[in-house]
């Protein structure tokens, strides 16, 4: 789609929420949206008409992170109740609870093959569980714990090939990890405030981060080199994502806007306004 053409109306979907939305995920086929709320629930929505399909209930505190499995059959949630939960999309049934964290679970992700789950935890109250945990999805078994950062972990993701894990933290850094060994590969430092969001490019060669310093930063995975800063938001950046072709990036901010960026140049292409509260996911 040419950059100067307006986006079609069907690009936008407005959902009515009774509680604060903390996390959002699209199903792999793009037909459904999953949302996590401060009222301890998750909700599944039909993208075609904006209707609520079902509510997932089971957490005892705010849901801060959600993710779809690669096949779209399951969803994973992370909560301030210190647990992860695996759910069946078709029935809404809770399949299992993953226990092991002793602090808030702020971030969750499925591996590309759906066999592993990654979680990140921590808070700002001195809790020592500022860790990454790797889990076996089929059993809930905890495979590995990594003392990943010196402060709370806010964002986690896998590389497209599943070999690397990426974490972002209140300690202002991103860390790259080898999934099979748990070995730390490198630290990406350059933000002047908390790292709120992270994403791999579709080809796995680039990393994008969003921060409370109001910027996005683009990094080269192979070297850890910072390629550029994307500047345009007037408040903290809470969410980042690449387009499927890797040519564009999208960011969400406390300034109540979404911004579309050209990855190769760092140029801001378009701003989407209309939210009355911060865009957190």
C-alpha positions as CSV (number, residue, x, y, z in Angstrom):
1,X,0.0,0.0,0.0
2,X,1.5,3.4,-1.0
3,X,2.5,5.5,2.1
4,X,0.3,8.5,1.1
5,X,-2.9,6.5,0.7
6,X,-5.3,6.4,3.6
7,X,-5.7,3.1,5.4
8,X,-9.0,1.3,4.6
9,X,-11.8,1.5,7.2
10,X,-11.6,-2.2,7.9
11,X,-8.1,-1.6,9.3
12,X,-9.6,-0.3,12.5
13,X,-11.6,-2.1,15.1
14,X,-13.1,-0.5,18.2
15,X,-13.8,-2.7,21.1
16,X,-15.8,-1.7,24.2
17,X,-14.0,-2.4,27.4
18,X,-15.3,-2.2,31.0
19,X,-11.8,-2.4,32.6
20,X,-8.3,-1.2,31.8
21,X,-6.7,-3.1,28.9
22,X,-3.1,-4.2,29.8
23,X,-2.3,-6.5,26.9
24,X,-3.4,-7.3,23.4
25,X,-2.6,-10.1,20.9
26,X,-3.9,-11.1,17.4
27,X,-4.5,-14.7,16.5
28,X,-2.1,-16.0,13.8
29,X,-4.9,-16.0,11.2
30,X,-5.9,-12.4,12.2
31,X,-9.5,-13.4,12.9
32,X,-9.4,-12.9,16.6
33,X,-8.1,-10.5,19.2
34,X,-7.2,-11.4,22.8
35,X,-7.2,-8.8,25.5
36,X,-6.0,-8.9,29.1
37,X,-7.5,-6.7,31.8
38,X,-7.0,-5.2,35.3
39,X,-10.2,-7.0,36.4
40,X,-8.2,-10.3,36.3
41,X,-9.8,-11.6,33.1
42,X,-9.0,-12.2,29.4
43,X,-11.5,-11.7,26.6
44,X,-11.6,-13.1,23.0
45,X,-13.1,-10.9,20.3
46,X,-14.2,-11.5,16.7
47,X,-12.2,-9.1,14.5
48,X,-14.9,-9.1,11.7
49,X,-17.6,-7.6,13.9
50,X,-16.0,-6.5,17.2
51,X,-18.2,-8.9,19.2
52,X,-17.0,-10.6,22.4
53,X,-16.7,-14.4,22.0
54,X,-15.8,-15.4,25.5
55,X,-14.2,-14.5,28.8
56,X,-11.4,-16.4,30.4
57,X,-11.5,-16.4,34.2
58,X,-9.0,-17.9,36.7
59,X,-6.4,-15.3,37.6
60,X,-6.7,-13.7,41.0
61,X,-5.0,-10.4,40.1
62,X,-4.5,-8.2,37.0
63,X,-3.6,-9.8,33.7
64,X,-0.5,-8.1,32.3
65,X,0.5,-10.2,29.3
66,X,-1.2,-12.4,26.7
67,X,0.0,-14.5,23.7
68,X,-1.5,-16.9,21.1
69,X,0.2,-20.2,20.3
70,X,1.5,-20.4,16.7
71,X,-1.4,-22.7,15.7
72,X,-3.9,-20.4,17.3
73,X,-5.5,-23.2,19.5
74,X,-4.1,-22.0,22.8
75,X,-3.5,-18.7,24.7
76,X,-1.1,-17.9,27.4
77,X,-1.5,-15.3,30.1
78,X,0.7,-13.7,32.7
79,X,-0.6,-12.1,35.8
80,X,0.3,-10.1,38.9
81,X,-0.8,-13.2,40.8
82,X,2.7,-14.6,40.0
83,X,1.4,-17.3,37.6
84,X,1.0,-18.1,33.9
85,X,-2.0,-19.9,32.7
86,X,-2.6,-21.9,29.5
87,X,-6.1,-21.8,28.0
88,X,-8.0,-23.6,25.3
89,X,-9.3,-21.0,22.8
90,X,-12.2,-23.0,21.5
91,X,-13.7,-23.8,24.9
92,X,-12.2,-21.2,27.2
93,X,-11.1,-23.9,29.6
94,X,-8.0,-23.4,31.7
95,X,-5.6,-26.2,30.9
96,X,-2.8,-25.6,33.4
97,X,-1.2,-23.1,35.7
98,X,2.6,-22.5,35.6
99,X,3.9,-21.7,39.1
100,X,7.4,-20.7,40.0
101,X,7.7,-16.9,39.9
102,X,7.6,-15.0,43.2
103,X,6.8,-11.7,41.7
104,X,4.5,-10.2,39.0
105,X,4.5,-12.0,35.6
106,X,4.8,-9.0,33.2
107,X,5.6,-10.7,29.9
108,X,4.9,-14.0,28.2
109,X,5.7,-15.5,24.8
110,X,5.4,-18.8,22.9
111,X,8.3,-20.2,20.9
112,X,7.7,-20.4,17.2
113,X,7.0,-24.1,17.3
114,X,4.7,-23.7,20.3
115,X,6.5,-26.2,22.5
116,X,8.1,-23.7,24.8
117,X,6.9,-20.6,26.8
118,X,9.0,-17.7,28.1
119,X,8.0,-15.5,31.0
120,X,9.6,-12.4,32.6
121,X,8.9,-11.1,36.1
122,X,9.7,-8.4,38.6
123,X,8.4,-5.3,40.4
124,X,9.7,-2.0,41.7
125,X,9.5,-3.1,45.3
126,X,12.8,-4.9,45.7
127,X,11.6,-8.4,44.9
128,X,14.5,-10.6,43.9
129,X,12.6,-12.5,41.2
130,X,13.8,-10.4,38.3
131,X,14.1,-13.5,36.2
132,X,13.3,-15.2,32.9
133,X,11.8,-18.6,33.1
134,X,11.6,-21.1,30.2
135,X,8.7,-23.6,30.4
136,X,7.6,-26.8,28.6
137,X,4.1,-26.0,27.4
138,X,2.8,-29.6,27.3
139,X,3.6,-30.3,30.9
140,X,4.1,-26.9,32.6
141,X,7.6,-28.1,33.6
142,X,10.0,-25.3,34.4
143,X,13.1,-25.9,32.2
144,X,15.4,-23.0,33.2
145,X,15.5,-19.9,35.3
146,X,17.8,-17.0,34.2
147,X,18.7,-14.1,36.5
148,X,18.4,-11.8,33.5
149,X,18.4,-8.2,34.7
150,X,19.0,-6.0,37.7
151,X,15.4,-4.8,37.7
152,X,11.9,-5.9,36.7
153,X,11.5,-7.5,33.2
154,X,8.8,-5.9,31.2
155,X,9.0,-7.6,27.8
156,X,10.1,-11.0,26.3
157,X,10.1,-12.6,22.9
158,X,11.6,-15.4,20.8
159,X,13.5,-14.9,17.6
160,X,11.7,-16.2,14.5
161,X,13.8,-19.3,14.4
162,X,13.4,-19.9,18.1
163,X,17.1,-20.0,18.9
164,X,17.3,-16.7,20.7
165,X,15.3,-15.0,23.4
166,X,15.1,-11.3,24.0
167,X,14.2,-9.5,27.2
168,X,13.7,-5.8,28.1
169,X,13.9,-4.4,31.6
170,X,13.5,-1.4,34.0
171,X,17.3,-1.5,34.2
172,X,17.2,0.3,30.8
173,X,18.7,-2.6,28.8
174,X,17.8,-5.4,26.5
175,X,19.5,-8.8,26.8
176,X,19.9,-11.5,24.1
177,X,20.0,-15.1,25.3
178,X,20.6,-18.6,23.7
179,X,17.5,-20.5,24.3
180,X,19.0,-24.0,24.4
181,X,21.8,-23.2,26.8
182,X,20.5,-20.1,28.7
183,X,23.8,-18.4,27.8
184,X,23.9,-14.6,27.8
185,X,24.9,-13.4,24.3
186,X,25.0,-9.7,24.6
187,X,23.4,-6.6,26.2
188,X,21.9,-3.8,24.2
189,X,22.3,-0.6,26.0
190,X,21.3,2.9,24.9
191,X,18.0,3.8,26.4
192,X,18.0,6.4,29.1
193,X,14.9,5.0,30.9
194,X,12.9,1.7,31.3
195,X,12.6,-0.6,28.3
196,X,8.9,-1.3,27.9
197,X,8.6,-3.4,24.7
198,X,10.7,-5.5,22.4
199,X,10.3,-7.2,19.0
200,X,12.3,-9.1,16.4
201,X,12.0,-8.4,12.7
202,X,10.5,-11.2,10.7
203,X,13.9,-12.2,9.3
204,X,15.5,-12.2,12.8
205,X,18.2,-9.7,11.9
206,X,16.9,-6.7,13.7
207,X,15.4,-5.8,17.1
208,X,13.1,-3.0,18.0
209,X,12.7,-1.6,21.5
210,X,10.3,1.0,23.0
211,X,11.1,2.9,26.2
212,X,10.0,5.3,28.8
213,X,12.5,7.7,27.4
214,X,9.9,8.3,24.6
215,X,12.0,6.7,21.9
216,X,12.1,3.5,19.8
217,X,15.6,2.1,19.0
218,X,16.5,-0.2,16.2
219,X,19.3,-2.7,16.8
220,X,21.4,-5.1,14.7
221,X,21.2,-8.6,16.3
222,X,24.5,-9.9,15.0
223,X,26.6,-7.1,16.5
224,X,24.3,-5.5,19.1
225,X,24.9,-2.2,17.3
226,X,22.3,0.5,17.6
227,X,21.3,1.5,14.1
228,X,19.0,4.4,14.8
229,X,16.5,6.1,17.2
230,X,13.0,6.7,16.2
231,X,11.8,10.0,17.8
232,X,8.3,11.3,17.7
233,X,6.3,10.3,20.7
234,X,5.8,12.8,23.5
235,X,5.4,10.2,26.2
236,X,6.5,6.7,27.1
237,X,6.5,4.0,24.4
238,X,4.7,0.9,25.7
239,X,4.3,-1.3,22.5
240,X,6.3,-2.0,19.4
241,X,5.8,-4.3,16.4
242,X,7.2,-5.0,12.9
243,X,5.0,-5.4,9.8
244,X,5.0,-8.9,8.3
245,X,7.4,-7.8,5.6
246,X,9.7,-6.1,8.1
247,X,9.6,-2.8,6.2
248,X,7.5,-0.9,8.8
249,X,7.2,-0.6,12.5
250,X,4.3,0.4,14.7
251,X,4.5,1.9,18.2
252,X,2.0,2.7,20.9
253,X,2.5,5.3,23.6
254,X,1.2,7.0,26.7
255,X,0.6,10.0,24.5
256,X,-2.5,8.2,23.3
257,X,-1.3,7.7,19.7
258,X,0.0,4.9,17.4
259,X,2.8,5.8,15.0
260,X,3.8,4.0,11.8
261,X,7.5,4.2,10.9
262,X,9.7,3.4,7.9
263,X,12.3,1.0,9.3
264,X,15.0,1.7,6.6
265,X,15.0,5.4,7.2
266,X,13.5,5.9,10.6
267,X,11.0,8.3,9.2
268,X,7.6,8.7,10.8
269,X,5.0,7.9,8.2
270,X,1.7,8.4,10.0
271,X,0.1,9.0,13.4
272,X,-3.1,7.4,14.4
273,X,-5.1,9.4,17.0
274,X,-8.4,8.6,18.7
275,X,-7.5,6.8,22.0
276,X,-8.6,8.6,25.2
277,X,-6.0,6.8,27.3
278,X,-2.5,5.5,26.9
279,X,-1.8,2.8,24.3
280,X,-0.3,0.0,26.3
281,X,-0.3,-2.9,23.9
